[in-house]
């Protein structure tokens, strides 16, 4: 574990420092108050969520989470089969897109929650993903993800997701070949993201395009306001938090 102070959000001359959180919340089936406390303590500008509520009254559950995390909903949820974006009032939304991916027989359908936003003078694309449990479909989805980023027409893009694969896997490597794996670039906090009692593998990650400076990225284990009890109670994954400097423009 590598620990140091993670920079807070701020607007600089020619750039914006933003906090990005990626979090698999297991459909809010666990302790939602612990979940909200963890998110609030991370003080994110945007949260790239996986396994948002998808069924009965899912919008009500998503609105509860945003409200109790001091954030607002941006897009996604059931409309993307799980990925969702929420953010602070610092975020100005330019456009959103809910993407459904091709469905393989017998497997859960996957999707992307996508947005282009402005934060403190920086224009940035966001994508939340939850890739397949099956290797061949997961690899194909990684390729679709990279293709979708090119179609955004935005220079700076941030991706957060449950990759369902360790960094040495071919789908993870497909992403990290074209994007910065933020933990690998500048590790901060904890590394492993699954499971919460005894984390033993890193299958959740934040990626960024090359023009973004990674100031720190990892599991927020020792931030003020975050307890190990809350991390264990909130869901079965640990969150990944990154501080990123995005050029303005």
N, C-alpha and C positions, 0 to 999 in steps of 0.2 A: 504494500500500500504506500502510495506517494501522497503526502499531504502538504499543502501550503494554502495561502489565502486565494480564493477564487474571486476574480474581479466582479464587481457589481455592474449593473446596467448603467450606461452613461452615453451621452452624445459628445463626441470629440470634434475637433476641426478636421473635416474630411472623412470622418468615419463614425460608426456607431458600435459600441460594445453591447452585445445582447446576450442574454441568458436563455439557453434552449434546454428544455427537459424532454426526454423521451421515456415513455412509461407504459408498460403493459399492465392494465388495471383489472384484468380478468372479469370484465362485465360488471364491476362494482359488486361482486358477490361476497366480498369480505367486509372488513370494517371501513365503511365509507368515511367516517370521521377521521380515522387515522390517515386514510388516503388524502383527504383534503389538507390535513395538517402537514403532511410531507410536502405536498405541492406548494403550499403557502410558504413554508420555510425555505424552499429553493428559490423563491422570488423570481420565477421565470417571466420572460417576455412572451414566449410561446411554449406550449406543451404539445408535443407530437405523441398522440395517444394510440395505443393498440388495444384491441378487445374492449372498445367502448360498448355500452349496452346496445343491443340490436333488436330486442323484441318488445313486448308489451310496454307501452308508455316510455319508450326509450328516450324520447326528446325531454320528457320530464326529468328523468334520471341525469341526462347530460346537463340540463340546465341547473339541477341541484349541485352537481360537481363544480361547474363553472362559478356559480354564486358563492359556494363555500370555500373556493380556492381564490376568491377575489379576482376572477377572470371572466371573460365572456366567450361564448361559443363562436367559432369561425366557420367550420364546415365539417362534414363527415358524420360518422356514426353508423346507423343501420344502412344508410344510403351507400356506404362503401364496405359493408359487412364487417365493420370494426374499427378501422383507422379513423381518427378524428383529430381536429386541430382546435385548441382553445388558446386565448391570448389575453394580454393585458390591454388597458386603454392606451398604451403607448403605440399599439399596432393599428395602422390604417390599412384596411383591406382594399386591394385593387381589384382582384378577381379570385374566384374559387372554382374548383372542378372536383367532382366526385367521380372516380374512375372505377369501373368494375372490370376485372380481368376474366379471361376465358376460364370456364369451369371444367375441370377434369372429372369424369364420371366417378362417383363415390367419394369425392373429396369436397371439403368446405370451400366455397367460393371466396376469393380474395379480392381486395381492392386497394386503391390509393386515395388518401385525402390530400388534396393539392391546393395551394393558394399562392398568390403573389401579393406581397405586402410591402409597406414602407414602415421603417422603424428608425426614428431619429435621423432622417436624411438618407438612410440606406434602403435600397430596393432589393428585395431578396425573395427567392422562391422557396417554398416549404413543401415537403412531402413526407407523409407518415405512411409506413408500410408494415405489413405482417406477412412474411413470406411462408410458402407452403412447408408442410412437414415432409413432403416427398421430394427427394433430391432432384429429379429431372424437372419437375414442375417449378421448384424453387429456383433452379438455375435459369430457366426460361423467364421467370418473373423478374429476376435481377436484370436481365437484358431489357425487358419491357420498361423497368424503372429507369434505366439509363436513357432509353429512347424517349421516355416522357419528359425527362429533364431537358433534353435537347430541344424538344418541341415548345418548352415554356418561353423561350426567347429572352431569358433573364441571365445575366452574367454570373450572379452569385446565388447559389442554391444550397440549402441545408436539408438533409434527409435524416430522419430518425425512425428506427424500427426494431421490431423483433425479427431477426434474420433467421432464427431457428437453426443456427449453424455457428460453429466456432470459427475464429478468424482463419484457420488453415483450410477450411472447406472451400470448394470451388466457387460457390455462389458468393460467399463473403469476399473471396479474392477477386471475383469479377467486379464487385463494387469498389473495393479498395484499390484496384488497378487504375480506376478513372477518377476516384474521389479520395479526399483525405479521410482516413480513419482517425477520428479526432483523439481517441484514447491513445493510439499508437504514436501520434504526433506529439502530444503534450499531456502525459498522464497526470491525473489529480484524483485524490480520493481512492475508492476501491476499484478493482478491475472486474471481478466476476459478478454476473447479474442474475444467476438462477442457481438454486432456489434461495429463499430468504433465510432459512435456518442455518444452512451451511453452503454458501454460494460456491459452486465448483466449476462453472463454465461461463464464458462471456458469449452470449448469443444475442444481446441487445447492443445497439451501437448508434452513434451519431456520426454522419459523414458530412463533408463540406467540400465545395469546389475550391480550386487551388488559390483563388484570389482572396479567400477568407483566412485571417490569421487565427489560429487556435491558441487561446490563452490558458486553457485547462479543460480537461474532460474526464469524467469518471463517476463512480457511484458516490453520492453525497452521504457519507457515513457519519461525519462529525460536524455538520453545520449546526449552528444554534437553532433550537426548535425542532430538531429531528432526533427522535429516540429510536433505539434498536427495536423497542417494542412496537412502535408505530410502523416501522419498515416491515416487520414480520406480519403485522396484523392487516396491513393495507391490501396486499395482493401477493401472488406467488413469484413475482419478479421484483428485482431492485431497479430503481430508476437510474437513468444516466443523465447527468447534468453537464452542460458545456458553457463556457464563456467564449464568445467569438467576436473578433473585431471585423466588421464588414465595411468596406469602403463605401462612402456616400456616392450617390449618383443614380 
